[in-house]
Amino acid sequence: MQTNHERRKKVGNRIIWGVLAVAVVLGYVGFHLASNGGPGLLVQSNGNEVGGSFRLDSLGESTVTEGDFHNTWMLVWFFDANCPEEKCKPVLKSMEQALVTLRPEGIRVSPLAVSLNPFDEADPLKEYVLPVAPHVMPFTGTPNMIKAMTAEYHAPLQKEGDHFVPAPQIVIMDPNARYAGTIPADGNADALIARLRELAKR
């Protein structure tokens, strides 16, 4: 015959296992939605004309969202590690120069280079981005996330030969994650720096 203590222990164990089972199911559902959900489940405009929420994978395999970059001027640019160097690396350099130049002025910049190729591996991305722009953060995402995010940020998602066409514009989001404008992704660091200074004064 079970004592009251044994019965309580048995009930407690059942509750613990029940909670663990629910956590596993919710975790699976969350992963499934992040990988296969429709655009409305993956990104939200949050009232922005361009831009909005996102969930991306860093090279360290951790997940980041737009909330991780609040209180900074976020630069979002889409590219491909197979992009010809003369086309894409000047843009990365300009984003790097903007961060380095404006930081002593108290203007915090978070430059994000989002790979249009969801199957890009970490090492090729590092080798492409970091030697020319060590402070620019390269990110990847699931195929559905990249599709939804490019639509939200008005970037092309099409191939040209062996690489995806890089976005013609850098999207600028203000420190409150509100859309602040775009600037041509042409590698003109002086123009990018001037634009950010102008926006920061408003």
C-alpha positions as CSV (number, residue, x, y, z in Angstrom):
1,M,0.0,0.0,0.0
2,Q,1.4,3.4,-1.0
3,T,2.0,6.1,1.5
4,N,0.9,9.7,1.0
5,H,4.5,10.7,0.4
6,E,4.9,8.0,-2.4
7,R,1.6,9.1,-4.0
8,R,2.6,12.7,-4.0
9,K,6.0,11.8,-5.5
10,K,4.4,9.7,-8.2
11,V,2.0,12.6,-9.1
12,G,4.9,15.0,-9.1
13,N,6.9,12.9,-11.5
14,R,3.9,12.6,-13.9
15,I,3.5,16.4,-13.9
16,I,7.3,16.9,-14.6
17,W,7.1,14.4,-17.5
18,G,3.9,16.1,-18.8
19,V,5.6,19.5,-18.8
20,L,8.7,18.1,-20.6
21,A,6.5,16.5,-23.3
22,V,4.6,19.8,-23.9
23,A,7.9,21.7,-24.1
24,V,9.2,19.2,-26.7
25,V,6.0,19.6,-28.8
26,L,6.1,23.4,-28.6
27,G,9.8,23.4,-29.6
28,Y,9.1,21.2,-32.6
29,V,6.1,23.4,-33.7
30,G,8.3,26.5,-33.4
31,F,11.0,25.0,-35.4
32,H,8.5,23.8,-38.0
33,L,7.0,27.3,-38.3
34,A,10.4,29.0,-38.6
35,S,11.4,26.6,-41.4
36,N,8.1,26.2,-43.3
37,G,5.7,28.9,-42.2
38,G,4.2,31.4,-44.6
39,P,5.6,34.9,-44.9
40,G,3.1,36.2,-42.3
41,L,4.4,33.8,-39.7
42,L,8.1,34.5,-40.6
43,V,8.3,38.3,-40.8
44,Q,6.1,41.2,-39.9
45,S,6.3,44.7,-41.2
46,N,5.6,46.2,-37.8
47,G,4.1,49.1,-39.6
48,N,7.1,49.8,-41.7
49,E,6.9,50.7,-45.4
50,V,10.0,48.6,-45.9
51,G,11.7,46.2,-43.5
52,G,10.4,44.5,-40.4
53,S,11.0,41.6,-38.1
54,F,13.3,38.6,-39.0
55,R,15.0,35.6,-37.5
56,L,18.5,34.8,-38.9
57,D,21.4,32.5,-38.2
58,S,24.8,33.9,-37.3
59,L,28.0,32.3,-38.3
60,G,28.3,31.1,-34.7
61,E,25.0,29.2,-35.3
62,S,23.1,31.3,-32.9
63,T,19.8,33.0,-33.8
64,V,19.3,36.7,-34.0
65,T,16.3,38.9,-34.5
66,E,15.8,42.6,-35.3
67,G,15.5,43.2,-31.6
68,D,19.2,42.4,-31.1
69,F,20.0,45.6,-33.0
70,H,17.7,48.1,-31.3
71,N,19.4,51.4,-30.4
72,T,21.6,51.2,-33.5
73,W,21.3,52.3,-37.1
74,M,20.8,48.9,-38.8
75,L,22.1,48.6,-42.4
76,V,20.5,45.6,-44.2
77,W,22.0,44.4,-47.4
78,F,21.4,41.1,-49.3
79,F,24.2,39.5,-51.2
80,D,25.7,36.1,-52.3
81,A,29.2,34.8,-51.4
82,N,29.5,33.8,-55.1
83,C,29.0,37.4,-56.2
84,P,31.9,38.7,-58.2
85,E,34.3,40.5,-55.9
86,E,34.3,43.8,-57.8
87,K,30.5,44.0,-57.5
88,C,29.9,43.1,-53.9
89,K,33.1,43.7,-51.8
90,P,33.1,47.5,-52.3
91,V,29.6,47.5,-50.7
92,L,30.9,45.5,-47.8
93,K,33.8,47.9,-47.4
94,S,31.5,50.9,-47.4
95,M,29.4,49.5,-44.6
96,E,32.5,48.7,-42.7
97,Q,33.9,52.2,-43.2
98,A,30.6,53.7,-42.1
99,L,30.7,51.8,-38.8
100,V,34.3,52.7,-38.1
101,T,33.9,56.4,-39.0
102,L,30.7,57.0,-37.1
103,R,31.4,55.1,-33.9
104,P,33.6,57.9,-32.4
105,E,30.8,60.3,-33.1
106,G,28.4,58.3,-31.0
107,I,26.4,57.0,-34.0
108,R,26.1,53.3,-33.5
109,V,25.8,51.3,-36.7
110,S,25.0,47.6,-37.2
111,P,25.8,46.5,-40.7
112,L,24.1,43.2,-41.7
113,A,25.0,41.3,-44.8
114,V,22.3,38.7,-45.4
115,S,23.1,35.8,-47.7
116,L,20.5,35.2,-50.4
117,N,21.8,31.6,-50.7
118,P,20.2,29.7,-47.7
119,F,22.7,26.9,-48.3
120,D,25.8,29.0,-47.8
121,E,28.2,27.5,-45.3
122,A,29.8,29.5,-42.5
123,D,33.4,29.2,-43.7
124,P,32.8,30.6,-47.3
125,L,30.9,33.5,-45.9
126,K,33.6,34.3,-43.4
127,E,36.3,34.1,-46.1
128,Y,34.3,36.4,-48.4
129,V,33.2,39.0,-45.9
130,L,35.5,39.3,-42.9
131,P,38.9,40.0,-44.7
132,V,37.4,43.2,-46.2
133,A,34.8,44.1,-43.6
134,P,35.6,42.5,-40.2
135,H,32.8,44.3,-38.4
136,V,30.1,43.5,-41.0
137,M,27.9,40.6,-39.7
138,P,27.1,37.9,-42.3
139,F,23.9,36.0,-41.7
140,T,22.0,33.1,-43.3
141,G,18.5,31.8,-42.9
142,T,16.1,29.1,-44.0
143,P,14.9,29.2,-47.6
144,N,11.4,30.4,-46.5
145,M,12.9,33.0,-44.2
146,I,15.1,34.5,-46.9
147,K,12.1,34.5,-49.3
148,A,9.9,36.3,-46.8
149,M,12.6,38.7,-45.7
150,T,13.6,39.8,-49.2
151,A,9.9,40.5,-49.9
152,E,9.7,42.6,-46.7
153,Y,12.9,44.5,-47.5
154,H,12.1,44.9,-51.2
155,A,15.2,43.0,-52.4
156,P,15.4,40.8,-55.4
157,L,15.7,37.0,-55.1
158,Q,16.8,35.9,-58.5
159,K,19.9,34.3,-59.9
160,E,22.3,35.6,-62.5
161,G,24.7,32.9,-63.7
162,D,26.1,31.1,-60.6
163,H,25.1,33.7,-58.0
164,F,22.1,35.5,-56.7
165,V,21.7,39.2,-57.8
166,P,22.8,41.4,-54.9
167,A,20.3,44.0,-53.6
168,P,20.7,47.3,-55.4
169,Q,19.9,49.2,-52.2
170,I,21.0,49.1,-48.6
171,V,18.0,49.4,-46.3
172,I,18.5,51.7,-43.3
173,M,16.5,51.1,-40.1
174,D,16.6,53.6,-37.3
175,P,17.5,52.8,-33.6
176,N,13.8,52.1,-33.0
177,A,13.6,49.6,-35.8
178,R,11.6,52.0,-38.0
179,Y,12.3,52.3,-41.7
180,A,14.6,55.3,-42.3
181,G,15.2,55.0,-46.1
182,T,17.5,53.4,-48.6
183,I,20.8,54.2,-50.3
184,P,22.3,52.7,-53.4
185,A,24.6,49.8,-52.7
186,D,27.3,51.1,-54.9
187,G,30.3,51.1,-52.6
188,N,30.2,54.9,-52.0
189,A,31.3,55.0,-48.3
190,D,31.3,58.9,-48.2
191,A,27.6,59.0,-49.4
192,L,26.6,56.3,-46.8
193,I,28.3,58.1,-44.0
194,A,26.8,61.5,-45.0
195,R,23.3,59.9,-45.1
196,L,23.6,58.4,-41.7
197,R,24.9,61.6,-40.2
198,E,21.9,63.5,-41.7
199,L,19.5,60.9,-40.4
200,A,21.0,60.9,-36.9
201,K,20.5,64.7,-36.6
202,R,16.8,64.5,-37.1
